[in-house]
Amino acid sequence: MAKKPRNRRGPAPASQAPAGAPASTAQLTAPPAARKAYYPGQGFGLPEHGPGSVAAMPRRLLALLIDWLLSMLIAYWLTHSQFWTIAVFAVEVYVLTATTGFTVGKRLVGIRTIRTNGGLVGFWWALVRTVILLTVVPPLLTDRDLRGMHDRAADTIVIRI
């Protein structure tokens, strides 16, 4: 009768390696799991592209420029001075954002301000947002959802329509 070979112990598999033993080469060189890149608005359930997605900064700046120029024209037409431009701008942005989410400039470039829950901004939050917007620097400090400090304070986000 043939003798069975004795079972010789070889190196233990990596899953059964003793504590403190180095990891196998396969574990050290394996690429990390691929993650889908984050896009602005993803945390709010907004689409990545198209209507309802977060408005890009160039559109927002163009809307701001249009609103400022319109305010200059209205201030000059009413008072024959551009001194009142900021007051006209503040009133336009406050009233139109509170009631519709649009300013004239935003409507022309196809964007709108909404609350993060999807509702209208309302008078209180539009006031908070407008006051911070008028300070100029905080709106330029955006987060990864392209929300300036004025948007975060008022819990708003600017989307494409």
C-alpha positions in Angstrom: 0.0 0.0 0.0 1.2 3.5 -0.9 2.0 5.8 1.9 0.2 9.1 2.0 2.6 12.1 1.9 2.7 14.0 5.1 1.1 17.4 5.1 3.9 19.9 5.2 3.1 23.3 6.5 3.9 26.1 4.1 3.4 29.8 4.6 0.0 30.7 5.9 -2.3 32.5 3.5 -2.5 36.3 4.0 -6.0 36.0 5.5 -4.6 33.6 8.1 -1.2 35.4 8.7 -0.3 35.7 12.3 -0.8 39.1 14.0 2.0 41.5 13.2 3.0 39.8 10.0 3.5 42.0 7.0 0.6 42.2 4.5 0.9 40.4 1.2 2.2 42.2 -1.9 -1.3 42.0 -3.5 -2.8 44.0 -0.7 -0.1 46.7 -0.9 -0.4 47.3 -4.6 -4.1 47.1 -5.1 -5.6 50.3 -6.4 -8.0 52.1 -4.1 -11.7 51.7 -4.8 -12.8 54.2 -7.5 -15.2 56.8 -6.2 -17.5 59.0 -8.2 -16.4 62.6 -8.1 -18.6 65.0 -6.2 -20.4 67.7 -8.2 -22.0 70.9 -6.9 -25.5 70.3 -5.6 -25.2 66.6 -5.2 -25.7 66.8 -1.5 -29.0 68.6 -2.1 -30.2 66.0 -4.6 -29.8 68.3 -7.6 -28.9 67.0 -11.0 -25.3 67.4 -12.3 -26.3 69.1 -15.5 -29.3 70.9 -17.1 -32.3 72.5 -15.5 -32.3 72.3 -11.7 -28.5 72.0 -11.5 -26.4 74.5 -9.6 -25.7 77.6 -11.6 -22.1 78.2 -12.6 -20.2 81.2 -11.4 -19.9 83.0 -14.8 -23.8 83.0 -15.1 -24.1 84.3 -11.7 -21.6 87.1 -12.3 -23.3 88.0 -15.6 -26.6 88.3 -13.8 -25.1 90.5 -11.2 -23.6 92.7 -13.8 -26.9 93.1 -15.6 -28.7 93.9 -12.3 -26.0 96.5 -11.4 -26.2 98.2 -14.8 -30.0 98.2 -14.7 -29.8 99.8 -11.2 -27.5 102.4 -12.5 -29.9 103.3 -15.3 -32.9 103.5 -12.9 -31.0 105.5 -10.3 -29.9 108.0 -13.0 -33.3 108.2 -14.5 -35.0 108.9 -11.1 -32.4 111.2 -9.5 -30.0 112.3 -12.3 -27.3 110.9 -10.1 -25.6 107.5 -9.9 -25.2 108.0 -6.1 -28.4 106.0 -5.5 -27.4 103.0 -7.5 -26.6 100.8 -4.5 -30.0 101.6 -2.9 -31.9 100.8 -6.1 -29.8 97.6 -6.5 -30.5 96.5 -2.9 -34.3 97.1 -3.3 -34.4 95.3 -6.6 -32.5 92.2 -5.4 -34.4 92.1 -2.1 -37.9 92.4 -3.4 -37.5 90.3 -6.5 -35.6 87.5 -4.7 -38.1 87.4 -1.9 -41.1 87.2 -4.1 -40.0 85.3 -7.2 -36.4 84.0 -6.7 -35.5 86.0 -9.9 -33.9 89.3 -10.4 -34.0 90.8 -13.9 -30.4 89.7 -14.6 -31.0 86.2 -13.2 -34.1 85.8 -15.4 -32.2 86.9 -18.5 -29.3 84.4 -17.9 -31.7 81.6 -16.9 -30.9 81.1 -13.2 -33.0 81.4 -10.0 -32.5 81.5 -6.2 -34.4 79.0 -4.1 -34.3 77.7 -0.6 -32.5 74.4 -0.3 -35.9 72.7 0.4 -37.1 74.0 -3.0 -39.4 76.8 -1.8 -39.4 80.5 -2.3 -36.8 82.5 -0.4 -39.2 84.8 1.5 -38.8 88.3 2.9 -36.8 87.5 6.0 -34.2 85.3 4.3 -34.0 87.6 1.2 -33.1 90.4 3.6 -30.4 88.4 5.2 -29.1 87.3 1.8 -29.2 90.8 0.4 -27.4 92.5 3.3 -24.5 89.9 3.1 -24.4 90.2 -0.7 -23.9 94.0 -0.4 -20.7 93.4 1.6 -19.1 92.1 -1.6 -16.4 89.8 -0.2 -18.5 87.0 1.5 -20.4 86.1 -1.7 -17.0 85.3 -3.3 -16.1 82.8 -0.6 -17.9 79.7 -1.9 -18.2 76.2 -0.8 -18.1 73.0 -2.9 -21.7 73.6 -3.9 -20.9 77.1 -5.2 -22.8 78.7 -2.4 -21.4 82.0 -1.1 -21.7 83.0 2.5 -24.9 84.9 1.7 -26.4 81.7 0.4 -25.3 79.6 3.3 -26.7 82.2 5.8 -30.1 82.2 4.1 -30.1 78.5 3.3 -30.4 79.2 -0.4 -28.9 77.9 -3.6 -28.8 79.3 -7.1 -30.0 76.9 -9.8 -30.4 76.8 -13.6 -33.9 77.0 -14.9 
